[in-house]
Every structure is written in C-alpha cells, then in structure tokens.
C-alpha cells in the first residue's frame, strides 16, 4: 500500500513540475512574442498584434537600459526629458550621421544624477561609444527627491538578470493585455527619442500655447521648485557628479561633453518665486570648480539663462513657438543648434557659452544684466505667471 502511495505521490510531483514548466514556457513565449516593453528584439512583427508598444511610455527605464546593454552606439545622449525631446533626429538624419554612424538617446524622464551615473556605467561597459553628450539639469542634483530604494538599480546593474526574469514576469502578461486594450502608440522612436508632439496632442488638445506654458510653470512651482538640498536621504549628489568626472577621466579615448539644458526665461522667474535663482547660479559655479580639479576637463557648455532662444516671446497672442514645446522643453532644431556649437563651434548669435574657471564670474554678471532687461520688458507676463500660479486651480 505504501509503495502504491509513493508511486502516486511521485506521479503527482512529476505532473506538477511538468505543469509548472509548461506554464512558465507559455508565459515566456507570450512575453517574448508580444514584448510589451520592447526589450527582446523579436523579429516576427505582425500588424495589429504585436507591433504597438505603448507600455514603453511607462517603462522607459527597463526599455532603454536593455537597448544600451544589447547594442553598440557611436554616440550616446544622457539627461532628462529635455534631452529626450530635443536630441531627436527624425528630420535631421543627414546631420547626425556626419558625427555618429549610430546613436542612442539614453536620457530618462525625471532622472537624477544617481541614475545617470549608473546609466553611464552601463554605457561604458556595453555600448562602447566614441562620444557621450550629457545634458545637465539643476534639479537632477536635488537629493530631496531621490529615494534610493525606488531607483530600479537592477535595471542598470544586472541587465542580463533583468532580461531573464522579465521573460517569466506576470507583470508583462498584464501589460500585454493592457496593450490590446490601449489605443495609444509608443511616444519613443527606435533611437530612444521622445516624440513629444504626439504626446502633447493627446495631453493638451485645443489649448493655446500660453496656457500650456502657464500649466507647465505652475507644475514646476508646486512639484519641482520647492525643497532643495544636495545632501539628503544618505545621498550627496555632488559625490555622484565627481564619480562621473572620474569615469570620464578613466576613458580618455571617448569624447565627453557636458551641456546645461536651456529652458524658457519664464521658468527662471518661477524658480525665483521659490528663492532658487541664486542657488541655480551657484550650481553652475560648482560644476566648473569641481571639473577644474581633474586632468581631463570635460567641456561644459551653458545654453540656459538669457539668450535669443530662451527669451523668445510667448504670450496670449503666441500661436506657435519656434523653439519650445512648453517652457521646459526645447524643440529638435534647438538640439541641432546645441550640437553645432559643441562639435563645430558654430554659435547661433548669443546661444551658448563654453564655461571655464576664467569666464564664469563675468558670464554670470552679464546674465544678471540681461535678466534685468528681460524683466523690465516682460512685466505683464511675469504678473500673469504669478497670478496663475497663486489663483488658478489645476490638479497635477
């Protein structure tokens, strides 16, 4: 009797294991074929079945780290959504191909200096680029907003492990189902660029440009320009900047370029409402100062502040901006202007300056003067911004 029971038990065990294996293989096959995050490079693409990848929009970190892990690129772009939206070359392929036979926009929306440090490690290990462009943002250095436990560091540190475990992920199965229900498309192109126009047509239908600017400025006032510190949550963001500088010194054969992203002068006034403008200027000084201490001094270009791009008039009569999607995100043509100055020293009017220890003090004094002139000419729009921030009720 005992022998019979043991036999039945063994049969049950084998069947259970076989069932689990079959289920796992089915899950893995579905995840590989439908690939909602765009990480497995499945070449069997069937229209209206597995061709759309809207889940990439909410899973850019796993998507982009896997792209970097799997491919070699001549040029890599790092930074926040400002880089995602501006370093997009769908209309400028002939231009970018002069400098990069292959390229990838590895910038991440709302990223911080910690994430960019780990992305740089990943890039250097697997992508083997010849040029790296890092669009710096002041808010990336705010340690108050960085929660180490929420950074999904295994995506950066263990890409192969991520690739294998997600093959058997139930979350991917759920997102495969969401993909069928969704009518959206991915906002990202094959090079990692963010198609912000497509995103904004859905986000702000039939809203004029000045209102889009005001909504964006109010969001920055309440969500981003508030508590700021370089040290918080056991993180010192300057330490990560220095780690990045050290990495750049370890790879002298790679061309590294820092540049400070431009945003509209209106947003600087919002920053000033939070008493952060002086801190922003001091941040620029610190970037240059810390860079000076290294044998290989990575060039730092500043495109922010007050220049003909960032002071483009935008008011209630403006139907379309030449250079901005909103007060925080520049258009693709401005990305070309940035690269043209960095790579060819071809400067558009007063747009951009190469910062050094010798010119930083003079440059910031010059910016203060330009700011006074701009504020004097734009009192009406500054008052409108302040009133909208204080009185207009909009939820984010």
TORKOL-4160 file (C-alpha; in steps of 0.2 Angstrom, whole numbers, padded with zeros to 4 digits, m for minus):
396
<pt num="1" X="0000" Y="0000" Z="0000"/>
<pt num="2" X="0014" Y="0012" Z="0005"/>
<pt num="3" X="0023" Y="0008" Z="m0012"/>
<pt num="4" X="0007" Y="0012" Z="m0021"/>
<pt num="5" X="0005" Y="0029" Z="m0011"/>
<pt num="6" X="0023" Y="0033" Z="m0015"/>
<pt num="7" X="0021" Y="0030" Z="m0033"/>
<pt num="8" X="0005" Y="0041" Z="m0034"/>
<pt num="9" X="0015" Y="0054" Z="m0025"/>
<pt num="10" X="0029" Y="0054" Z="m0037"/>
<pt num="11" X="0017" Y="0054" Z="m0052"/>
<pt num="12" X="0009" Y="0069" Z="m0044"/>
<pt num="13" X="0025" Y="0078" Z="m0041"/>
<pt num="14" X="0031" Y="0075" Z="m0059"/>
<pt num="15" X="0015" Y="0081" Z="m0066"/>
<pt num="16" X="0015" Y="0096" Z="m0055"/>
<pt num="17" X="0033" Y="0100" Z="m0060"/>
<pt num="18" X="0029" Y="0097" Z="m0079"/>
<pt num="19" X="0014" Y="0108" Z="m0077"/>
<pt num="20" X="0024" Y="0122" Z="m0070"/>
<pt num="21" X="0037" Y="0121" Z="m0083"/>
<pt num="22" X="0024" Y="0121" Z="m0097"/>
<pt num="23" X="0015" Y="0136" Z="m0089"/>
<pt num="24" X="0032" Y="0145" Z="m0087"/>
<pt num="25" X="0036" Y="0141" Z="m0106"/>
<pt num="26" X="0019" Y="0148" Z="m0111"/>
<pt num="27" X="0022" Y="0164" Z="m0101"/>
<pt num="28" X="0040" Y="0166" Z="m0108"/>
<pt num="29" X="0034" Y="0163" Z="m0126"/>
<pt num="30" X="0020" Y="0176" Z="m0124"/>
<pt num="31" X="0031" Y="0188" Z="m0116"/>
<pt num="32" X="0045" Y="0186" Z="m0129"/>
<pt num="33" X="0032" Y="0187" Z="m0144"/>
<pt num="34" X="0022" Y="0202" Z="m0138"/>
<pt num="35" X="0036" Y="0210" Z="m0129"/>
<pt num="36" X="0026" Y="0225" Z="m0122"/>
<pt num="37" X="0042" Y="0234" Z="m0116"/>
<pt num="38" X="0052" Y="0232" Z="m0132"/>
<pt num="39" X="0067" Y="0223" Z="m0124"/>
<pt num="40" X="0068" Y="0206" Z="m0134"/>
<pt num="41" X="0070" Y="0212" Z="m0152"/>
<pt num="42" X="0058" Y="0199" Z="m0158"/>
<pt num="43" X="0059" Y="0200" Z="m0177"/>
<pt num="44" X="0042" Y="0192" Z="m0180"/>
<pt num="45" X="0031" Y="0208" Z="m0180"/>
<pt num="46" X="0013" Y="0206" Z="m0185"/>
<pt num="47" X="0002" Y="0221" Z="m0188"/>
<pt num="48" X="m0011" Y="0224" Z="m0175"/>
<pt num="49" X="m0005" Y="0210" Z="m0165"/>
<pt num="50" X="0012" Y="0214" Z="m0158"/>
<pt num="51" X="0018" Y="0229" Z="m0167"/>
<pt num="52" X="0012" Y="0243" Z="m0155"/>
<pt num="53" X="0022" Y="0246" Z="m0139"/>
<pt num="54" X="0013" Y="0259" Z="m0129"/>
<pt num="55" X="0019" Y="0251" Z="m0112"/>
<pt num="56" X="0036" Y="0258" Z="m0116"/>
<pt num="57" X="0029" Y="0275" Z="m0112"/>
<pt num="58" X="0028" Y="0270" Z="m0093"/>
<pt num="59" X="0043" Y="0258" Z="m0094"/>
<pt num="60" X="0057" Y="0268" Z="m0102"/>
<pt num="61" X="0070" Y="0263" Z="m0089"/>
<pt num="62" X="0069" Y="0244" Z="m0092"/>
<pt num="63" X="0067" Y="0248" Z="m0111"/>
<pt num="64" X="0082" Y="0260" Z="m0113"/>
<pt num="65" X="0094" Y="0250" Z="m0101"/>
<pt num="66" X="0091" Y="0234" Z="m0112"/>
<pt num="67" X="0094" Y="0244" Z="m0128"/>
<pt num="68" X="0111" Y="0250" Z="m0121"/>
<pt num="69" X="0115" Y="0233" Z="m0114"/>
<pt num="70" X="0112" Y="0225" Z="m0131"/>
<pt num="71" X="0119" Y="0237" Z="m0144"/>
<pt num="72" X="0135" Y="0247" Z="m0148"/>
<pt num="73" X="0132" Y="0265" Z="m0152"/>
<pt num="74" X="0145" Y="0278" Z="m0158"/>
<pt num="75" X="0136" Y="0292" Z="m0149"/>
<pt num="76" X="0125" Y="0292" Z="m0133"/>
<pt num="77" X="0115" Y="0306" Z="m0126"/>
<pt num="78" X="0111" Y="0307" Z="m0107"/>
<pt num="79" X="0100" Y="0318" Z="m0097"/>
<pt num="80" X="0082" Y="0321" Z="m0093"/>
<pt num="81" X="0066" Y="0323" Z="m0103"/>
<pt num="82" X="0074" Y="0339" Z="m0110"/>
<pt num="83" X="0087" Y="0328" Z="m0119"/>
<pt num="84" X="0074" Y="0315" Z="m0124"/>
<pt num="85" X="0063" Y="0328" Z="m0133"/>
<pt num="86" X="0077" Y="0339" Z="m0141"/>
<pt num="87" X="0090" Y="0326" Z="m0147"/>
<pt num="88" X="0078" Y="0318" Z="m0159"/>
<pt num="89" X="0084" Y="0317" Z="m0177"/>
<pt num="90" X="0070" Y="0310" Z="m0187"/>
<pt num="91" X="0071" Y="0326" Z="m0198"/>
<pt num="92" X="0090" Y="0328" Z="m0196"/>
<pt num="93" X="0097" Y="0311" Z="m0201"/>
<pt num="94" X="0109" Y="0318" Z="m0213"/>
<pt num="95" X="0116" Y="0330" Z="m0200"/>
<pt num="96" X="0118" Y="0317" Z="m0186"/>
<pt num="97" X="0126" Y="0304" Z="m0197"/>
<pt num="98" X="0141" Y="0316" Z="m0200"/>
<pt num="99" X="0146" Y="0313" Z="m0182"/>
<pt num="100" X="0138" Y="0297" Z="m0177"/>
<pt num="101" X="0135" Y="0282" Z="m0188"/>
<pt num="102" X="0124" Y="0275" Z="m0174"/>
<pt num="103" X="0117" Y="0284" Z="m0159"/>
<pt num="104" X="0105" Y="0282" Z="m0145"/>
<pt num="105" X="0096" Y="0294" Z="m0133"/>
<pt num="106" X="0098" Y="0285" Z="m0116"/>
<pt num="107" X="0091" Y="0300" Z="m0107"/>
<pt num="108" X="0077" Y="0297" Z="m0094"/>
<pt num="109" X="0062" Y="0307" Z="m0090"/>
<pt num="110" X="0063" Y="0315" Z="m0072"/>
<pt num="111" X="0080" Y="0306" Z="m0070"/>
<pt num="112" X="0093" Y="0311" Z="m0056"/>
<pt num="113" X="0112" Y="0312" Z="m0055"/>
<pt num="114" X="0112" Y="0295" Z="m0047"/>
<pt num="115" X="0103" Y="0286" Z="m0061"/>
<pt num="116" X="0114" Y="0295" Z="m0074"/>
<pt num="117" X="0129" Y="0288" Z="m0065"/>
<pt num="118" X="0123" Y="0271" Z="m0066"/>
<pt num="119" X="0117" Y="0273" Z="m0084"/>
<pt num="120" X="0135" Y="0279" Z="m0088"/>
<pt num="121" X="0142" Y="0264" Z="m0081"/>
<pt num="122" X="0131" Y="0253" Z="m0091"/>
<pt num="123" X="0135" Y="0263" Z="m0107"/>
<pt num="124" X="0154" Y="0262" Z="m0104"/>
<pt num="125" X="0153" Y="0243" Z="m0101"/>
<pt num="126" X="0142" Y="0238" Z="m0116"/>
<pt num="127" X="0139" Y="0252" Z="m0129"/>
<pt num="128" X="0157" Y="0257" Z="m0131"/>
<pt num="129" X="0153" Y="0274" Z="m0138"/>
<pt num="130" X="0165" Y="0287" Z="m0146"/>
<pt num="131" X="0155" Y="0302" Z="m0140"/>
<pt num="132" X="0144" Y="0305" Z="m0125"/>
<pt num="133" X="0134" Y="0320" Z="m0123"/>
<pt num="134" X="0126" Y="0324" Z="m0105"/>
<pt num="135" X="0113" Y="0337" Z="m0104"/>
<pt num="136" X="0114" Y="0343" Z="m0086"/>
<pt num="137" X="0099" Y="0349" Z="m0076"/>
<pt num="138" X="0100" Y="0358" Z="m0060"/>
<pt num="139" X="0085" Y="0348" Z="m0052"/>
<pt num="140" X="0095" Y="0332" Z="m0055"/>
<pt num="141" X="0105" Y="0337" Z="m0041"/>
<pt num="142" X="0091" Y="0338" Z="m0028"/>
<pt num="143" X="0094" Y="0324" Z="m0016"/>
<pt num="144" X="0077" Y="0328" Z="m0008"/>
<pt num="145" X="0068" Y="0320" Z="m0022"/>
<pt num="146" X="0080" Y="0304" Z="m0023"/>
<pt num="147" X="0074" Y="0288" Z="m0015"/>
<pt num="148" X="0087" Y="0275" Z="m0017"/>
<pt num="149" X="0075" Y="0261" Z="m0014"/>
<pt num="150" X="0064" Y="0266" Z="m0029"/>
<pt num="151" X="0078" Y="0268" Z="m0042"/>
<pt num="152" X="0076" Y="0251" Z="m0050"/>
<pt num="153" X="0095" Y="0249" Z="m0050"/>
<pt num="154" X="0095" Y="0231" Z="m0055"/>
<pt num="155" X="0090" Y="0238" Z="m0072"/>
<pt num="156" X="0107" Y="0246" Z="m0073"/>
<pt num="157" X="0117" Y="0234" Z="m0063"/>
<pt num="158" X="0110" Y="0217" Z="m0069"/>
<pt num="159" X="0103" Y="0219" Z="m0086"/>
<pt num="160" X="0105" Y="0201" Z="m0091"/>
<pt num="161" X="0096" Y="0195" Z="m0074"/>
<pt num="162" X="0083" Y="0208" Z="m0078"/>
<pt num="163" X="0081" Y="0201" Z="m0096"/>
<pt num="164" X="0079" Y="0183" Z="m0090"/>
<pt num="165" X="0067" Y="0186" Z="m0075"/>
<pt num="166" X="0056" Y="0198" Z="m0085"/>
<pt num="167" X="0054" Y="0184" Z="m0098"/>
<pt num="168" X="0044" Y="0175" Z="m0084"/>
<pt num="169" X="0035" Y="0190" Z="m0077"/>
<pt num="170" X="0017" Y="0191" Z="m0074"/>
<pt num="171" X="0018" Y="0210" Z="m0075"/>
<pt num="172" X="0022" Y="0208" Z="m0093"/>
<pt num="173" X="0007" Y="0197" Z="m0096"/>
<pt num="174" X="m0004" Y="0210" Z="m0088"/>
<pt num="175" X="0004" Y="0224" Z="m0099"/>
<pt num="176" X="0002" Y="0213" Z="m0114"/>
<pt num="177" X="m0017" Y="0213" Z="m0110"/>
<pt num="178" X="m0016" Y="0232" Z="m0107"/>
<pt num="179" X="m0008" Y="0234" Z="m0124"/>
<pt num="180" X="m0023" Y="0226" Z="m0133"/>
<pt num="181" X="m0035" Y="0237" Z="m0123"/>
<pt num="182" X="m0025" Y="0253" Z="m0126"/>
<pt num="183" X="m0027" Y="0264" Z="m0142"/>
<pt num="184" X="m0010" Y="0273" Z="m0138"/>
<pt num="185" X="0006" Y="0271" Z="m0148"/>
<pt num="186" X="0024" Y="0272" Z="m0140"/>
<pt num="187" X="0030" Y="0290" Z="m0139"/>
<pt num="188" X="0048" Y="0284" Z="m0142"/>
<pt num="189" X="0057" Y="0281" Z="m0158"/>
<pt num="190" X="0069" Y="0267" Z="m0161"/>
<pt num="191" X="0084" Y="0278" Z="m0156"/>
<pt num="192" X="0076" Y="0282" Z="m0139"/>
<pt num="193" X="0070" Y="0300" Z="m0144"/>
<pt num="194" X="0053" Y="0306" Z="m0136"/>
<pt num="195" X="0040" Y="0311" Z="m0149"/>
<pt num="196" X="0033" Y="0325" Z="m0138"/>
<pt num="197" X="0022" Y="0332" Z="m0151"/>
<pt num="198" X="0012" Y="0316" Z="m0152"/>
<pt num="199" X="0011" Y="0316" Z="m0133"/>
<pt num="200" X="0006" Y="0334" Z="m0131"/>
<pt num="201" X="m0008" Y="0332" Z="m0145"/>
<pt num="202" X="m0016" Y="0320" Z="m0133"/>
<pt num="203" X="m0012" Y="0329" Z="m0117"/>
<pt num="204" X="m0017" Y="0347" Z="m0122"/>
<pt num="205" X="m0030" Y="0346" Z="m0136"/>
<pt num="206" X="m0036" Y="0363" Z="m0141"/>
<pt num="207" X="m0026" Y="0373" Z="m0128"/>
<pt num="208" X="m0016" Y="0388" Z="m0134"/>
<pt num="209" X="0002" Y="0389" Z="m0131"/>
<pt num="210" X="0002" Y="0402" Z="m0117"/>
<pt num="211" X="m0009" Y="0392" Z="m0107"/>
<pt num="212" X="0002" Y="0376" Z="m0109"/>
<pt num="213" X="0017" Y="0387" Z="m0103"/>
<pt num="214" X="0007" Y="0393" Z="m0088"/>
<pt num="215" X="0001" Y="0375" Z="m0084"/>
<pt num="216" X="0019" Y="0369" Z="m0085"/>
<pt num="217" X="0026" Y="0383" Z="m0074"/>
<pt num="218" X="0013" Y="0380" Z="m0061"/>
<pt num="219" X="0018" Y="0362" Z="m0061"/>
<pt num="220" X="0036" Y="0367" Z="m0058"/>
<pt num="221" X="0032" Y="0379" Z="m0044"/>
<pt num="222" X="0022" Y="0366" Z="m0034"/>
<pt num="223" X="0031" Y="0350" Z="m0039"/>
<pt num="224" X="0049" Y="0354" Z="m0043"/>
<pt num="225" X="0055" Y="0371" Z="m0037"/>
<pt num="226" X="0052" Y="0368" Z="m0018"/>
<pt num="227" X="0063" Y="0359" Z="m0005"/>
<pt num="228" X="0081" Y="0358" Z="m0012"/>
<pt num="229" X="0097" Y="0350" Z="m0005"/>
<pt num="230" X="0112" Y="0342" Z="m0012"/>
<pt num="231" X="0113" Y="0331" Z="0004"/>
<pt num="232" X="0098" Y="0321" Z="0009"/>
<pt num="233" X="0092" Y="0303" Z="0012"/>
<pt num="234" X="0110" Y="0297" Z="0014"/>
<pt num="235" X="0114" Y="0304" Z="m0003"/>
<pt num="236" X="0126" Y="0318" Z="m0008"/>
<pt num="237" X="0123" Y="0322" Z="m0026"/>
<pt num="238" X="0140" Y="0331" Z="m0029"/>
<pt num="239" X="0148" Y="0315" Z="m0024"/>
<pt num="240" X="0140" Y="0307" Z="m0039"/>
<pt num="241" X="0145" Y="0321" Z="m0051"/>
<pt num="242" X="0163" Y="0318" Z="m0045"/>
<pt num="243" X="0161" Y="0300" Z="m0049"/>
<pt num="244" X="0155" Y="0304" Z="m0066"/>
<pt num="245" X="0170" Y="0315" Z="m0069"/>
<pt num="246" X="0182" Y="0301" Z="m0063"/>
<pt num="247" X="0174" Y="0289" Z="m0075"/>
<pt num="248" X="0177" Y="0302" Z="m0089"/>
<pt num="249" X="0195" Y="0303" Z="m0084"/>
<pt num="250" X="0197" Y="0284" Z="m0085"/>
<pt num="251" X="0191" Y="0284" Z="m0103"/>
<pt num="252" X="0202" Y="0297" Z="m0112"/>
<pt num="253" X="0198" Y="0290" Z="m0129"/>
<pt num="254" X="0180" Y="0294" Z="m0128"/>
<pt num="255" X="0174" Y="0312" Z="m0131"/>
<pt num="256" X="0164" Y="0318" Z="m0116"/>
<pt num="257" X="0153" Y="0334" Z="m0117"/>
<pt num="258" X="0143" Y="0342" Z="m0103"/>
<pt num="259" X="0130" Y="0355" Z="m0108"/>
<pt num="260" X="0117" Y="0364" Z="m0097"/>
<pt num="261" X="0100" Y="0362" Z="m0105"/>
<pt num="262" X="0090" Y="0378" Z="m0110"/>
<pt num="263" X="0073" Y="0382" Z="m0104"/>
<pt num="264" X="0062" Y="0397" Z="m0106"/>
<pt num="265" X="0066" Y="0413" Z="m0096"/>
<pt num="266" X="0049" Y="0412" Z="m0089"/>
<pt num="267" X="0053" Y="0397" Z="m0079"/>
<pt num="268" X="0068" Y="0406" Z="m0071"/>
<pt num="269" X="0055" Y="0418" Z="m0064"/>
<pt num="270" X="0046" Y="0404" Z="m0057"/>
<pt num="271" X="0062" Y="0397" Z="m0050"/>
<pt num="272" X="0065" Y="0415" Z="m0042"/>
<pt num="273" X="0047" Y="0414" Z="m0034"/>
<pt num="274" X="0054" Y="0399" Z="m0024"/>
<pt num="275" X="0070" Y="0409" Z="m0020"/>
<pt num="276" X="0081" Y="0396" Z="m0030"/>
<pt num="277" X="0088" Y="0408" Z="m0044"/>
<pt num="278" X="0104" Y="0412" Z="m0034"/>
<pt num="279" X="0106" Y="0393" Z="m0030"/>
<pt num="280" X="0105" Y="0389" Z="m0048"/>
<pt num="281" X="0119" Y="0401" Z="m0052"/>
<pt num="282" X="0130" Y="0395" Z="m0038"/>
<pt num="283" X="0127" Y="0377" Z="m0045"/>
<pt num="284" X="0135" Y="0382" Z="m0062"/>
<pt num="285" X="0150" Y="0389" Z="m0052"/>
<pt num="286" X="0152" Y="0372" Z="m0043"/>
<pt num="287" X="0151" Y="0362" Z="m0059"/>
<pt num="288" X="0165" Y="0372" Z="m0066"/>
<pt num="289" X="0175" Y="0372" Z="m0050"/>
<pt num="290" X="0174" Y="0353" Z="m0047"/>
<pt num="291" X="0178" Y="0350" Z="m0066"/>
<pt num="292" X="0194" Y="0360" Z="m0064"/>
<pt num="293" X="0202" Y="0348" Z="m0052"/>
<pt num="294" X="0203" Y="0334" Z="m0065"/>
<pt num="295" X="0217" Y="0332" Z="m0078"/>
<pt num="296" X="0204" Y="0329" Z="m0092"/>
<pt num="297" X="0192" Y="0343" Z="m0090"/>
<pt num="298" X="0176" Y="0339" Z="m0098"/>
<pt num="299" X="0170" Y="0354" Z="m0108"/>
<pt num="300" X="0154" Y="0362" Z="m0100"/>
<pt num="301" X="0143" Y="0372" Z="m0112"/>
<pt num="302" X="0129" Y="0383" Z="m0105"/>
<pt num="303" X="0113" Y="0386" Z="m0115"/>
<pt num="304" X="0102" Y="0391" Z="m0101"/>
<pt num="305" X="0099" Y="0409" Z="m0094"/>
<pt num="306" X="0095" Y="0423" Z="m0106"/>
<pt num="307" X="0098" Y="0422" Z="m0124"/>
<pt num="308" X="0089" Y="0424" Z="m0141"/>
<pt num="309" X="0082" Y="0406" Z="m0139"/>
<pt num="310" X="0076" Y="0406" Z="m0120"/>
<pt num="311" X="0069" Y="0424" Z="m0122"/>
<pt num="312" X="0058" Y="0420" Z="m0137"/>
<pt num="313" X="0042" Y="0430" Z="m0134"/>
<pt num="314" X="0027" Y="0419" Z="m0128"/>
<pt num="315" X="0011" Y="0427" Z="m0123"/>
<pt num="316" X="m0008" Y="0426" Z="m0125"/>
<pt num="317" X="m0006" Y="0431" Z="m0143"/>
<pt num="318" X="0008" Y="0417" Z="m0147"/>
<pt num="319" X="0001" Y="0404" Z="m0158"/>
<pt num="320" X="0016" Y="0393" Z="m0160"/>
<pt num="321" X="0034" Y="0394" Z="m0154"/>
<pt num="322" X="0049" Y="0392" Z="m0165"/>
<pt num="323" X="0060" Y="0384" Z="m0151"/>
<pt num="324" X="0049" Y="0377" Z="m0137"/>
<pt num="325" X="0035" Y="0364" Z="m0134"/>
<pt num="326" X="0032" Y="0371" Z="m0117"/>
<pt num="327" X="0043" Y="0382" Z="m0105"/>
<pt num="328" X="0054" Y="0367" Z="m0100"/>
<pt num="329" X="0056" Y="0358" Z="m0117"/>
<pt num="330" X="0065" Y="0364" Z="m0132"/>
<pt num="331" X="0062" Y="0359" Z="m0150"/>
<pt num="332" X="0073" Y="0347" Z="m0161"/>
<pt num="333" X="0080" Y="0362" Z="m0170"/>
<pt num="334" X="0087" Y="0369" Z="m0154"/>
<pt num="335" X="0095" Y="0352" Z="m0151"/>
<pt num="336" X="0104" Y="0354" Z="m0168"/>
<pt num="337" X="0110" Y="0372" Z="m0163"/>
<pt num="338" X="0117" Y="0364" Z="m0147"/>
<pt num="339" X="0127" Y="0351" Z="m0156"/>
<pt num="340" X="0133" Y="0363" Z="m0169"/>
<pt num="341" X="0141" Y="0374" Z="m0156"/>
<pt num="342" X="0148" Y="0359" Z="m0146"/>
<pt num="343" X="0155" Y="0350" Z="m0161"/>
<pt num="344" X="0159" Y="0364" Z="m0174"/>
<pt num="345" X="0160" Y="0380" Z="m0163"/>
<pt num="346" X="0146" Y="0386" Z="m0174"/>
<pt num="347" X="0137" Y="0398" Z="m0162"/>
<pt num="348" X="0120" Y="0404" Z="m0166"/>
<pt num="349" X="0120" Y="0423" Z="m0160"/>
<pt num="350" X="0121" Y="0423" Z="m0141"/>
<pt num="351" X="0115" Y="0405" Z="m0139"/>
<pt num="352" X="0128" Y="0396" Z="m0128"/>
<pt num="353" X="0145" Y="0398" Z="m0120"/>
<pt num="354" X="0159" Y="0386" Z="m0115"/>
<pt num="355" X="0161" Y="0389" Z="m0097"/>
<pt num="356" X="0178" Y="0389" Z="m0089"/>
<pt num="357" X="0185" Y="0395" Z="m0072"/>
<pt num="358" X="0191" Y="0411" Z="m0080"/>
<pt num="359" X="0175" Y="0417" Z="m0088"/>
<pt num="360" X="0161" Y="0410" Z="m0076"/>
<pt num="361" X="0161" Y="0426" Z="m0065"/>
<pt num="362" X="0160" Y="0438" Z="m0079"/>
<pt num="363" X="0147" Y="0427" Z="m0088"/>
<pt num="364" X="0135" Y="0427" Z="m0073"/>
<pt num="365" X="0136" Y="0446" Z="m0071"/>
<pt num="366" X="0132" Y="0448" Z="m0089"/>
<pt num="367" X="0117" Y="0436" Z="m0086"/>
<pt num="368" X="0111" Y="0446" Z="m0072"/>
<pt num="369" X="0111" Y="0462" Z="m0083"/>
<pt num="370" X="0101" Y="0453" Z="m0097"/>
<pt num="371" X="0089" Y="0447" Z="m0084"/>
<pt num="372" X="0085" Y="0464" Z="m0078"/>
<pt num="373" X="0082" Y="0470" Z="m0096"/>
<pt num="374" X="0071" Y="0455" Z="m0099"/>
<pt num="375" X="0061" Y="0458" Z="m0083"/>
<pt num="376" X="0058" Y="0476" Z="m0087"/>
<pt num="377" X="0051" Y="0472" Z="m0104"/>
<pt num="378" X="0040" Y="0457" Z="m0098"/>
<pt num="379" X="0032" Y="0464" Z="m0083"/>
<pt num="380" X="0014" Y="0459" Z="m0089"/>
<pt num="381" X="0019" Y="0441" Z="m0092"/>
<pt num="382" X="0028" Y="0440" Z="m0076"/>
<pt num="383" X="0012" Y="0446" Z="m0067"/>
<pt num="384" X="0001" Y="0434" Z="m0077"/>
<pt num="385" X="0013" Y="0419" Z="m0072"/>
<pt num="386" X="0012" Y="0424" Z="m0053"/>
<pt num="387" X="m0007" Y="0426" Z="m0054"/>
<pt num="388" X="m0010" Y="0410" Z="m0062"/>
<pt num="389" X="0001" Y="0400" Z="m0050"/>
<pt num="390" X="m0007" Y="0408" Z="m0035"/>
<pt num="391" X="m0025" Y="0409" Z="m0041"/>
<pt num="392" X="m0029" Y="0396" Z="m0055"/>
<pt num="393" X="m0034" Y="0379" Z="m0048"/>
<pt num="394" X="m0027" Y="0365" Z="m0058"/>
<pt num="395" X="m0023" Y="0347" Z="m0052"/>
<pt num="396" X="m0007" Y="0338" Z="m0057"/>
